[in-house]
Amino acid sequence: FSSFGGMDIEEISKKHPEKIAKLYVEELLGIQDFHINRLLPLVNNNREMFSKLKKIVKTLYSIYKKHDSLIVEINPLALTENGDLVALDGKMEIDNNANYRQKLLVDTDNKGEEDPIELIGKKAGFVVIKLKGNISIISNGAGLALSTMDLLDKYNMGVANILDLSGGATPEKVIQAVKVVIQDKDVKGILFNIFGGITRCDEIARGIAGALKSIPE
């Protein structure tokens, strides 16, 4: 929370660290009044305003927990002439891994913002990111995929999409992944980059061999 607003918050944290409050909340305990009481000095000890702010903070935390959120933010939170606190804008990001628990949010999702290949991947249980090149990267980890993309970019080779297998991929999962990425019409080739240990590379190899047999040229 900051009474200076959310713009240039990094700069504010350097010049006016006393104007920013962070509340660390234990998962099992949840947010309590003694957590929120730390915000009182930031509203100049105005207890009437603080009472309204306390309700807002508790509501934000409730939304965060209920909807498997990665972030729930109000910015800016305005103080009216009547002394009311009004959220003028906000941001909420949901953990995609919790979609199965958030049916209402998933059903109201604006699918028009997602590329068709990303939707195909989501239905198959994969995270797919659409890009603008012609090589598909299949890896087991987002960091590995991004480093592979950087390496290809160094040699002017563009990436069409990235698919994350995650750990413990089976041959069947690899075959399914290949079937997903080749539905992207921009794909001219597939590059596998697998970190051994969390995934058995012989299982990946069996999956690639199976994909070559089961997918028509």
C-alpha positions in Angstrom: 0.0 0.0 0.0 1.2 3.5 -0.9 -0.4 6.9 -0.5 1.7 8.0 -3.4 -0.1 5.8 -5.8 1.3 3.0 -8.0 3.1 5.0 -10.6 6.9 4.8 -10.5 6.7 2.7 -7.3 10.3 1.6 -7.6 11.5 5.3 -7.5 9.2 6.0 -4.6 10.6 3.0 -2.7 14.1 4.5 -3.0 13.2 8.1 -2.2 10.4 7.6 0.3 10.5 4.1 1.7 8.4 5.2 4.6 5.5 5.9 2.2 5.2 2.2 1.3 3.8 -0.6 3.5 4.1 -4.3 2.8 1.9 -6.7 4.8 3.3 -10.3 5.1 0.4 -12.7 5.7 0.8 -16.3 6.8 -1.2 -18.7 4.6 -2.9 -20.6 7.5 -3.6 -17.5 9.5 -5.0 -15.2 6.8 -5.1 -11.5 7.0 -5.9 -10.1 10.4 -6.6 -6.7 11.9 -3.1 -6.5 13.4 -1.7 -6.8 9.9 -3.8 -4.0 8.5 -3.2 -1.7 11.5 0.3 -1.1 10.1 -1.4 1.0 7.4 -2.8 3.5 9.8 0.2 5.9 9.8 0.0 6.1 6.0 -3.5 7.6 6.2 -2.4 10.2 8.7 -4.0 8.3 11.5 -7.5 9.1 10.1 -9.5 6.4 11.8 -12.7 7.0 9.8 -10.8 6.6 6.6 -8.8 3.7 8.0 -12.0 1.8 8.9 -13.1 2.0 5.2 -9.6 1.0 4.0 -9.6 -2.0 6.3 -12.8 -3.3 4.7 -11.3 -2.9 1.2 -8.0 -4.7 2.2 -10.0 -7.6 3.6 -12.1 -7.8 0.5 -9.1 -7.8 -1.7 -7.5 -10.6 0.2 -10.8 -12.6 0.1 -10.9 -12.2 -3.7 -7.3 -13.2 -3.9 -7.9 -16.4 -2.0 -11.3 -17.3 -3.5 -10.3 -17.0 -7.1 -6.7 -18.5 -7.0 -5.3 -15.1 -8.0 -1.7 -14.3 -8.7 -2.4 -10.6 -8.2 -5.3 -8.4 -7.2 -4.7 -4.7 -7.3 -6.5 -1.4 -7.0 -4.7 1.5 -8.5 -5.7 4.2 -8.0 -7.8 4.2 -4.9 -9.4 7.6 -4.7 -10.6 9.7 -1.8 -13.8 11.6 -2.6 -14.8 15.0 -1.2 -17.4 13.1 1.0 -14.6 11.0 2.5 -15.4 7.8 0.6 -12.8 5.5 -0.9 -13.5 4.5 -4.5 -11.6 2.1 -6.7 -11.0 3.9 -10.0 -9.2 1.1 -11.7 -8.0 -2.4 -10.8 -6.1 -5.4 -12.0 -6.6 -9.1 -11.4 -4.6 -12.0 -12.7 -5.7 -15.6 -12.2 -3.4 -18.7 -12.0 -4.2 -20.6 -15.2 -3.4 -23.9 -13.3 -6.5 -23.3 -11.3 -8.9 -22.9 -14.2 -10.6 -26.2 -13.3 -11.7 -24.6 -10.0 -12.7 -21.2 -11.5 -15.4 -22.3 -14.0 -17.1 -18.9 -14.0 -14.0 -17.0 -14.7 -12.9 -19.5 -17.4 -16.3 -19.4 -19.1 -16.3 -15.6 -19.2 -12.7 -15.5 -20.5 -12.3 -13.4 -23.6 -11.0 -16.1 -25.9 -10.8 -13.6 -28.7 -7.5 -12.3 -27.2 -5.9 -15.7 -27.4 -4.4 -17.2 -30.6 -6.2 -20.4 -31.8 -3.0 -22.5 -31.2 -3.0 -21.3 -27.6 -6.6 -22.4 -27.1 -5.9 -25.8 -28.8 -3.0 -26.2 -26.3 -5.1 -25.2 -23.4 -7.8 -27.8 -24.2 -5.1 -30.5 -24.5 -3.6 -29.5 -21.1 -0.6 -27.6 -22.3 0.6 -24.0 -22.0 1.4 -22.8 -25.5 2.6 -19.3 -26.4 2.2 -18.1 -29.9 5.0 -16.1 -31.5 5.9 -15.0 -35.1 8.5 -17.3 -36.4 8.4 -20.8 -38.0 10.1 -23.1 -35.4 8.2 -24.7 -32.6 10.0 -25.2 -29.3 9.0 -28.1 -27.0 10.7 -28.1 -23.7 10.2 -29.0 -20.1 10.3 -25.7 -18.3 9.6 -22.1 -19.2 13.1 -20.9 -18.5 14.6 -23.5 -20.7 12.2 -22.6 -23.5 13.1 -18.9 -23.2 16.8 -19.5 -23.3 16.3 -21.7 -26.4 14.4 -19.0 -28.0 17.2 -16.5 -27.3 19.7 -18.9 -28.8 17.6 -19.2 -32.0 17.1 -15.5 -32.2 20.9 -15.0 -32.0 21.1 -16.9 -35.4 18.1 -15.0 -36.8 15.8 -18.0 -36.5 12.3 -17.1 -35.4 10.0 -19.1 -33.1 6.5 -19.9 -34.1 5.4 -21.1 -30.7 6.5 -22.5 -27.4 5.0 -25.5 -25.6 5.9 -26.5 -22.1 5.8 -30.2 -21.3 6.6 -29.7 -17.6 8.1 -32.6 -15.7 7.5 -36.3 -16.1 6.4 -36.3 -19.7 5.3 -39.7 -21.1 5.6 -40.8 -24.8 1.9 -40.3 -25.1 2.2 -36.8 -23.8 5.0 -36.0 -26.2 2.9 -37.3 -29.2 0.0 -35.1 -28.1 2.3 -32.1 -27.8 3.5 -32.6 -31.3 0.0 -32.9 -32.6 -0.8 -29.6 -30.9 2.1 -27.5 -32.3 1.8 -28.8 -35.9 -1.7 -27.3 -36.0 0.0 -23.9 -36.1 0.3 -23.3 -39.9 3.5 -21.2 -39.4 5.4 -24.2 -38.0 8.1 -25.5 -40.4 10.1 -27.5 -37.8 10.1 -28.6 -34.2 13.0 -28.2 -31.8 13.0 -30.3 -28.6 15.2 -29.1 -25.7 14.7 -31.3 -22.7 16.4 -31.1 -19.3 17.1 -34.7 -18.1 16.4 -35.7 -14.6 13.0 -34.3 -14.0 12.0 -36.0 -17.3 13.4 -39.2 -18.8 14.9 -38.5 -22.1 14.3 -42.0 -23.4 10.6 -41.4 -22.8 10.9 -38.2 -24.9 12.7 -40.1 -27.7 9.9 -42.8 -27.7 7.4 -40.0 -28.0 9.1 -38.4 -30.9 9.4 -41.8 -32.7 5.7 -42.4 -32.0 4.8 -39.0 -33.3 6.7 -39.6 -36.6 4.8 -42.8 -37.0 1.3 -41.6 -36.1 1.3 -38.2 -37.8 1.0 -38.1 -41.6 3.7 -36.1 -43.5 
